[in-house]
Amino acid sequence: MSQWFEGHVLANDVQLHYYRTGGAAKPPVLLLHGFTDAGLCWTSVARGLEADYDVVMLDARGHGRSGAAVNGFSTKLLVSDVATAIQALQLEPVALLGHSMGAHTAAHVTKQHPELVRLVMLEDPPWRGFVAEPLSQEEENGLKQWEAGMRELHKQPLPERIEDAADFNPRWSTEDVSTWAEAQGQFRVEVFSQGLYQVSRDWQVIVPQMERPGLLITGDPARGAIVTSDVAQQALDTWPCGKLVHIEEAGHSIRRDQYEAFITAVRQFLKEN
């Protein structure tokens, strides 16, 4: 990591922070993290790719070291932020790899800006088996509980967050635990009030329009993964360029639970496309 460098890109009046492994002559890969994470949560993956790729880890607005989401936090803004970053850093056409919220964003970028994207890889995107509809009361309550939990997490010193995360996620590497714990402290809790989860249920419309090679990486719902086998099959039925890799014994954070299987699948897909 000592050879990596960092910088900022201005997008929609927000300073977006990024880390980059360097090597402009190498094919670019842009990593988009999940909700409450940060760019450095991809550190282990970046290490696994940097020998052959120019890897960029972007902090989403309101996350990591990027600026606050003062003008909103919507899919439209997240997609515009990423498109702006791709162009400003001269990454096009780029390979996109996103997790959860980042996967959702990557799918929309691929659909809306195919000229910027070479291929897309989605780690357990928030794709569920129902059409767009308002949040249920149970879901609203769940988000409120999550927000309250994040506020409590902010009160913990970093060493305590690291210790708790290690106890709760015994299969994660020390590096994954520490970068996750750091990101939780950087996350701006006010993002919860800005509407992301009201607009993240339209995958059935988006998938057929993603005209780029794609890899859907799924885990086990019994361990907390979101994408079920039925949803994965529905997606692939309408995604002519899409492929599926299912990784056993992995929850929502597939790369953290089963790193070797994850990085092998990613490297193979990049090599083939």
NORNOR-V486591 format. One record per residue. N is the residue number from 1. D_CENTER is the distance of its C-alpha to the mean C-alpha in Angstrom with 2 decimals. Layout:
BEGIN
n=[N	N]
d_center=[D_CENTER	D_CENTER]
END
This chain:
BEGIN
n=[1	2	3	4	5	6	7	8	9	10	11	12	13	14	15	16	17	18	19	20	21	22	23	24	25	26	27	28	29	30	31	32	33	34	35	36	37	38	39	40	41	42	43	44	45	46	47	48	49	50	51	52	53	54	55	56	57	58	59	60	61	62	63	64	65	66	67	68	69	70	71	72	73	74	75	76	77	78	79	80	81	82	83	84	85	86	87	88	89	90	91	92	93	94	95	96	97	98	99	100	101	102	103	104	105	106	107	108	109	110	111	112	113	114	115	116	117	118	119	120	121	122	123	124	125	126	127	128	129	130	131	132	133	134	135	136	137	138	139	140	141	142	143	144	145	146	147	148	149	150	151	152	153	154	155	156	157	158	159	160	161	162	163	164	165	166	167	168	169	170	171	172	173	174	175	176	177	178	179	180	181	182	183	184	185	186	187	188	189	190	191	192	193	194	195	196	197	198	199	200	201	202	203	204	205	206	207	208	209	210	211	212	213	214	215	216	217	218	219	220	221	222	223	224	225	226	227	228	229	230	231	232	233	234	235	236	237	238	239	240	241	242	243	244	245	246	247	248	249	250	251	252	253	254	255	256	257	258	259	260	261	262	263	264	265	266	267	268	269	270	271	272	273]
d_center=[20.26	23.58	23.47	20.12	20.47	18.74	19.34	18.59	18.30	19.88	18.18	19.76	21.71	18.81	18.58	15.08	15.03	13.79	14.84	16.17	17.92	20.48	22.61	22.77	24.76	21.93	19.53	16.43	12.85	10.08	6.84	4.00	2.96	3.89	7.43	10.01	8.24	8.83	8.79	11.36	9.50	9.03	12.83	14.10	12.20	13.37	16.77	16.86	16.34	18.11	21.55	20.98	18.21	17.59	14.12	12.53	9.98	9.59	9.90	9.28	12.70	14.01	11.76	12.92	15.80	15.11	17.73	18.05	17.14	20.88	21.03	18.56	15.01	14.75	12.89	15.68	15.15	11.40	12.31	15.36	13.77	11.71	14.91	17.00	15.17	15.49	19.12	19.97	18.85	20.51	17.76	18.73	18.60	15.24	13.23	9.61	7.11	3.65	2.92	5.01	5.21	2.84	4.96	7.63	7.77	7.99	10.63	12.48	12.64	14.03	16.48	17.61	17.73	18.53	20.60	17.69	15.81	17.31	15.04	11.65	9.95	7.96	7.34	8.99	8.11	10.31	13.26	16.55	20.07	21.45	21.79	20.89	23.00	23.25	21.75	24.32	26.06	24.57	21.01	22.15	23.67	20.60	18.61	21.66	21.81	18.21	19.09	22.32	20.77	18.54	21.78	23.54	20.92	21.50	25.14	24.67	25.31	22.59	24.71	24.90	21.17	20.87	23.80	22.62	19.14	21.02	23.44	20.96	18.80	21.60	19.81	17.23	18.43	19.94	17.48	14.43	16.47	17.50	14.25	12.85	16.22	16.35	13.12	14.54	17.66	16.19	14.36	16.73	17.80	19.33	16.03	16.85	19.85	18.33	17.53	13.89	14.59	17.70	16.15	13.33	15.86	16.91	15.35	18.95	19.84	16.91	16.88	20.51	19.94	17.30	19.96	18.16	17.87	14.89	13.82	12.71	12.12	13.47	14.92	17.84	17.99	20.85	18.58	16.09	13.89	13.53	14.43	18.16	20.30	21.91	18.83	17.73	21.28	21.40	18.41	20.01	23.35	22.29	20.05	22.69	20.47	18.08	18.32	17.36	16.90	17.42	17.22	19.80	19.83	16.10	14.54	11.14	9.92	11.42	11.18	12.77	15.33	16.36	15.42	18.31	17.82	14.15	14.96	18.09	16.51	14.13	17.15	19.42	17.52	17.29	20.95	22.05	20.54]
END
